[in-house]
Amino acid sequence: MDARSPLIQRILPALPQQFWILWWGTLINRVGDFVIPFLSYYLTTQLLWSTGHAALALSLFGVGSFVAQFLAGFITDRLGRKNVMLFSMFGTAVFMVALSEVRHFYLLMGVIVLLGFIMNTSRPGMKAAVADLVPPEGRIRAYGMNYWAINLGAAIAPILAGLLADQNYRYLFYGDAITSTACGLLMLFFFRETLTKQQKAVSQKMRMPRDSLLYAYTFAGFLFGVLMMQGFGVLSLAMQKLNYSAADFGRTIAINGLIIVLLGIPAQMVLPRFPRPTVMAVSALLMGVGMMMHIVAHDLTGFMIAVVVWTLGELGMNTVASSVTADLAPAHLRGTYAGINGAAWGLAAMVAPLFGGWLLDSYGSVTLWLSCGLIGLVIALMHVVLAGPLKRRMESVAL
């Protein structure tokens, strides 16, 4: 019997205790996400690197992230969710300290690649563990709560990072290492392995799944990632061309985090009432329309309204999409499916700035934002087309 009040029951879903250990670990880890958002600033102002070298470093971090999620998905189905997460958390702590000490250019580049790899090996394991712990009917709420924790931590981290950087820039690295260690200790002592011996025995062969529906949804996710990331990178360049300051962009993009933190839990209560393909199609349209609204934004308020619209698309898609990947996966391949999906997002993070920057420089902002609208429409149509195959797959699994 659930002893919580009816209001609390509606706001916080009755998820397993082990899920909440994962949730707290995610929040602790994200609250301490100090270094990567400020890495380019550190490299250019503290180590006096050129902007080009700093951009190369961020790209190499993205390469490490892409490879990590692809490989870690397979590994977590064989070695266990907990083992891979512990490797990631404690390894991240070590490499954060190393990053604060290394000054040699090529050695530092190598540390950044390895950090990108180690930091992101935990992602497939965490997603697979949620699917292990939570039955299909509760996964939208579970993944939605995890997404909310990520964004809540992301809202707190810059404030703490600013306070630490004012004292000593190295404190950012030490603080990140401490929170990674704290998350690792939480997992070590309180989290139980969710991969069963039977699942581990079935998944010993490392091979790509033969699942066309997985790859269709993964490609749709890749396109959505490319689209969404225009708002976090290329938008700042587009606003700069219109003589807006970095502070103007900061105030504009802050709307994104504020909306997700405020509406994240209500979204988890409302969105499960609707078919997931419908939610994802509408979310893609909102993302595309919001991006196109940047064309008619003639002042800061206009840009903020556009961000509100595409943030609603981001919120809808990211609340629902992970549950689809989890439901498609056989129990012994949940890590593999999560890793393939995560690798697509990692690839999107590498492609998005190149794609958006090329369109902006070569054809201008109008072409950029119209292209984003077209991509949003394509993604929406993909989810409409995929609705039938997804329904048939879910019906066959339920039999």
N, C-alpha and C positions, 0 to 999 in steps of 0.2 A: 504493500500500500504506500502511495506517495503522500508523505506528511506535509508537503509544501502547500502554501496557500494557492488558490486557483489562479491568482494573478501571476505568481512566480512560476507556476506550472505552464502558463501560456507563454511567458517570456523566455524561460530557460527550459529547454526540452529535457526530458528524463533520459539522459544518455548514460552509458556505463561509466563507472568510476575510472576505469583505465583510460577512457576517452578524455576525461577531464585532466588526467595527468599529462596526456599529450597536449591538451589545450594550454595548460599552464606552462609547459615547456616551450610551446610556440610563442606565447606572450613574452616570457622571460627573454627568449632568444631575440625576438624582434625589438623589444625595448632597448636592448643593447646593440642594435644594429647601427653602430656609430661610424664605422670606417668607410664602407663602400660608398654611401651617399656623398662623403666628403673626400673621396680618394683623389679625384682630379684636382681639387683645391689644394690638398696636401702636396701633391707632386709638383704643382706649378708654383706655389708660394713658399713652401718649406724646402723643397729639394731643387727648386728653380728649373724644373723641366719645361720644355716648350709645350705649347698646347697640342701640337701634333703627337709628341711622345706620350703625353697624358692620355690622349684619345686612343692611341695604340695600346696602352696599358689596359684601358677599360675594355677594348675589344678582345684582348687576350684573356681577361677575366671572363668575358662572355664565352669564349671558346672552351675554357675549363668547365664552365657551368653546363654547356651543351653536352660535352663528352661525359661529364659526371652523371647527369640524369639518365642518359642513354644506357650507360654501363651499370649504374647503381640499380636500375630497375631489374635487370637480370640477376644481379648479385643478391639483392634483398630477398628474392624468391628462393635462394639457395643457402645463404648464410643466416638469414633471419632478419626481421625488421630492426630489432633492438641492437644487434651487433653493428649493423651499418650505421645506425643513428649515433651510437656511442663513438664509433670511428670518426664520424663527421664532427661531432661536438668537441671532443677532446683534441682532434687534429686541427680544427679551426682555431682553438685557443693557442696552440703551439705556433701556428703560422701567423697569427695576428701579432704575437710578440716578435717573431722573426721579421715581419714586415716593418715594424717600428725601428729595427736596428740596422737593417741592410741599406747600404747607400750605393753600391756598385750597380750601374745601369742594367747590365744583362742579368746579373744575379737577382736583382729586384724584379725584373720582368718574369723570371722563372718562378719566384715566390708568388707573384700575383696569379700566374696561370695555375699553380698548384693550389693556391687559396681558393680560386674560383671552382676548382674541381672538388676539393674537400668540403667546402661549405655547402655545396649543392648535392652531395651524395645522400643527404638525409631526406630529401624531398620525396622521392618515390616510396621510401620506407614508411614515412609518416602517412602518406595518402593510402598506402596499402593497409596499414594498421587500422586506420579508420574504417575501411571496408571490412576488415576482419572482425572488428568489434561491433559494428552497427549494422542491423539488417537493412535491406533496401528501402523500406518505407521510412526510415529515419535518416537516410544519408544526406538528403538535401539540407536538413537542419544541422547535421553534424559538420558537413563541409562548409556550410554557411557560417557556423560558429567559429570554425578554424580560420576562415577568410576574414571574419570580423576581428579576431585576435591579431592577425597579421597587420591589419590596418590600424588597430588601436595602438599596437606597439610602434608602428611607423609614425603615428602622430606624436607619440611621447619622445621617441628617440632623438629627433633633431633638437628638442629643447634641452635634454640632458647633454647632448653632444656639444651644444654651444657653450654650456656652463663649463664642461671639461676642457674644451679647446681654449677658453679664456685663461685657464690656469696653466695648462701645458698640453701641447698637441699630442704628446705621447700617451696622455691619459685616455685618449680615444681608443687606442689600440689595447691598452690594459683593461679598460672597461668592457670592450667587446670580448676580450679573452675571458674575463671574469664571468660575464653572463653566459657565454658558451659553455664554460666549465660548470656553472650552476645548473644549466639545462641538462648537461651530461650526467651530473650527479643525481638529479631528479629521476632521469631515465634508468640509471644504473641501480638505484636502490628501491624504486617504487613501481617501475613499469615492467610488466611481464611480457615475455615473447608471445606474439599472437600467431606466428606461423607454426602450424602443427607439423608433427613428424610425417604424417601422411601427405600433406601438401609439399613438404620439402622433398620427399622421396619421388613424387611425380615430376617435379620441376628441375631435375638434375641436368637435363640437356639444355644448353644455351642456344636458342634459335629464335628467329623472328616469328611471331604468331601469324598464321594464315587467316586473317580476319579483315575482310574488306571494309566492314562497317567501322572497325576501329580506325583504320587509316583514313576513311572519309571524315569521321569526326575529328581526327587529329589534324587533317588538312584545314578543316573549317576553323579549328582552334588556332592554327598557325596564322591564317589570314586575319582572324580577330586580334591576335597578338600584335601583328604588324600594324593594324589599324589603331588599336588602343594606344600603342607606344608613340604614335605621332603626337599625342597630347602631352607627353611627358618630356619629349626631346625636341622635336622639330617645331612644335608650337612656340617654344621660347625663341627660336631663330626667326620665325615668321613675325613675332611681336617685336623683336629687335629691329627688323627691317622697317617697321612702322614707328620706330623711335620710342618704343616703350622700354622702360628700365628693367633691370633684373628684379628689383623690388616689386614692380608692377606684375611681372610674371609670377613671382612668389605668392603674391596675394591672390592672383587668379587661380593658380593650381592648388592653393590651400583649400579652395572650395571642394575639390575632389575628395580629399581625406575627411573633411568635415561631414560631407553627405554620407559617405560610407560608414563612418562611425555612428552617426545619428540614425541612419535608416537600415543598417545592417541587420539588426535583430528583427525589426518589423518586416523586412523583406523575407526573412526565414519563416515568418508566421503566415505570410500571404501567398508567396510564390508556389509552395507545394500544392495549392488548390488548383493550379492550372497545369495542363500538359507541358512537359518539359520542352518539346520541340517548339511549342507556341512561345514560351518564355524566351527561348534562345533566339528565335526569329525576330521577335519584337525587340529584344535587346540589341541585336545586330543593326536593326533599322534605327534605333535610337542613337547608337554609336555613330552610324553614318550621317544621320541628319544633324547631330550635334557638331560633328566635324565640319559639315558644310556651312553651318551657321557662323563659322569664323569668317566666311566671306563677307557677310553683311554686318559684322561687328565693327562699329565705327568709334567705339570708346571702350573703356575698361569694363563697364557694365555689360556691354554686348559680349565681350569675351567671357565674362563670368557666367552669363546665361547659357552660352554655348557649352561651357564646361559642365554646368548643371545637367544639361540634356545628355551629353555623352557619358557622364558619370553614372546616370541611371542605367544606361546600357551596360556599362562595366559591372555595376552591382548585380543586375539581373543575370548576366551571363556567368559571372564567377561564383554566384551563389548556387547555380544549378549544374554547371558543366561537369564538375568533378564527379558528381554522382552518376552521370551517364557513363563515364569511363569505368568507374568502379563496377557498375551493373553489367557492363559488357564483358568484364574480365572473368574467366574461370578462377576459382578460388586459389589455385596453385600458381596463377600468373598475374596476380593483382599488382605486384611490384613491377613486373615487366610492362604491363599496360600503362601504369602510372608513369614509368620512366620514359616510354615512347611519347606519351602526351606532354610530359615536362620538357623533353628534348625539343619538341616542336616549338614550345614557348621560348626556350633558350635560343633556337635558331631565329625566331621572330625578333628577339632582342638584338641580334646581330644584323639582321636584314633591315629592320625598320628605319634606323637612322640613315643608312645608305640610300634606301629607296626614297624616303621623305626628303632628305637633303638634296638628292639629285633632282627630284621634281621641283623643289623650291628654287634651286639655283638655275635650272635650265628653262623652266616654263612658268615660274611664278606661283604665288600662293593660291590664286584662283584654281589653277589646274590641280595643285596639290589637294585642296579640300574637295573639289569635285571628284577626284579620283578616290578619295576616302569614302565619299558618299556611294560611289559605284561599288566599291569593295563591300561596304555594309549591305547593299542590296543583294550582291552575290551570296554573301554568307547567309542572309535571311532565306533566300531561295533554296540554298543547300539544306537548311534545317527543315524546310517544308517538305522537300523531296525525301529526306532521310527519316521523316516521321513514321512512315509506313514500315520500313525495314526495322526500325527500332521497336515499334510496337510488336511486330511479329517475333523479334528476338526475345523480348521480355515475356511474351506469352509462352514461348517454347521453354524458357528457363523455369517458368512457374509450374509447368506440367510435371 
